[in-house]
Amino acid sequence: MAIVDLVMPKMGESIMEATVLKWHKQPGDQVKMDETLLDIATDKVDSEVPSTTAGIIIELLYKVNDVVPVGSVIARIETGGATKAAAPAPLAQPIAQPALQPQPFSVQYSTPAVVNEGSNSRFYSPLVLNIAGKEGVSMSELENISGTGNEGRVTKKDILNYVANKSVSAPQPAPQPVAAPLAVTPASVQYAPAQPQPAPAYVTPAVSLPVQKIQEPTITQENGNVQIMEMDRMRKLIAEHMVRSKATSPHVTSFTEADVTNIVKWRDKVKVAYEQKYGEKITYTPIFFEAIASCIRRYPLINCSIEGNNIIIKKDINLGMATALPTGNLIVPVIKNADTRNLLGLTKEVNSLAKAARNNKLKVDDTQGGTFTVTNVGTFGSLMGTPIINQPQVAILAVGAIKKRPMVLETPDGDVIAIRHMMYLSLSYDHRIVDGSLGASFLTAVANELEAFDQNRAY
């Protein structure tokens, strides 16, 4: 017999802790290699954590809702045991096993081997898919199994019961397509503890999600004319992150405006043909990102972080787009190496990440590695805003609503007043490293880049 310590895995470079959401096993239970042991939550996304060894759970060191530092031992498993323990067996004293070292998890953040056949796009764990393959259960059959797991997910018990019942029953005709497929939110990404809500009709956003009805708050107490609601887990994390950012970085915000008439006219002219040609809706977001990435190359100190007295300048330009979720909370998916993508590549990535965020299907890697963030306060009707820096970055740019306004234009024949599409830009930056000169110069460069857009540009 050997005792193996399981540790909290590292979920990303900026994530130092995670919250235990649910234990799938208890002391005395048998666990298999790669079987889901617990669900955890970070300030980015929620994830499942598999076991790295097979054996019997002898101790769980943290309870549900406990915040666990990365690298901490979270459970102990006795390996080599063939039977289930009758009761939890607390360790009387440390066991001297010099050959045994804590084994870090090897968590795969890429999408599990989910076959997108049939009418549903439910999440199936590798274990369930493996059993289905061995037992000859087709994907259409799997989609019709009623799951008892979290968010209606099919568990190991569900698939084994289905196989057992199938073997003793008469042969059944091929299952018919389900008339009303279940809209099941993957358990690996959960942003709201409430029951799954129907996904709103998709309209590609400019930077964040389109204006939509926010889920009603859950009122926990009423006291006279006052209602009290408890923050959900994600809102608590956002609050802590915002307070920490303000305490860390001395914020300064600069403003400018840009005449984006050329961009508006070009998009209006090509949007139908663009979608027919590429199968993607063209929004303002990839156009903005193209200009911002170009300017970051000219002002690399905007694309850095601070560690002690050192300035860490990032060579990769990874643009985060602050995105509102149906719950009212925020998430920041990241477009990696934005400066190396053409407009079509940016369009595809923006649309894909926005759709994944809307359907709660973002993977952990989708929110990691950002070096600069863009937020669209104009989506909700605001002309401008003073965004809070997304740590450990040193700057964040907000784009406001595009409005028609009368503007003075200089022409060879003198000044004229014309109706133009105008947009305010605001840049909040960390004054420890970005001073007013650099911040204002970068912001002006972005505005100039947008105004210089060629409305005769080929697509």
ABEGO torsion letter per residue (X at the ends): XBBBBBBBBBAEAABABBBBABBABBBGBBBBBGBBABBBBBAABBBBBBBABBEBBABBABBBGBBBBBGBBABBBBBGBABBBABBBBBABBBBBAABBBBBBBBBABBBBBBBBEABBBBBBAAAAAAAAAAGBBAAAAAABBBABBGGBBBAAAAAAAAAAAAABBBBBBBBBBABBBBBBBAABBABABBBBBBBBBBBBAABBBBBBBBBBBBABBBEABBBBBBBAAAAAAAAAAAAAAAABBBBBBBBBBBAAAAAAAAAAAAAAAAAAAGBBBBAAAAAAAAAAAAAAABAAABBBBBEABBBBBABBBBBBBBBBAAGBBBBBBBBGAAABBAAAAAAAAAAAAAAAAAGABBAAAABGBABBBBBAAAAGBABBBBBBBOABABBBBBBBBBBBBBBBBBAAEBBBBBBBBBBBBBBBBAAABBAAAAAAAAAAAAAAAAABBAABBX
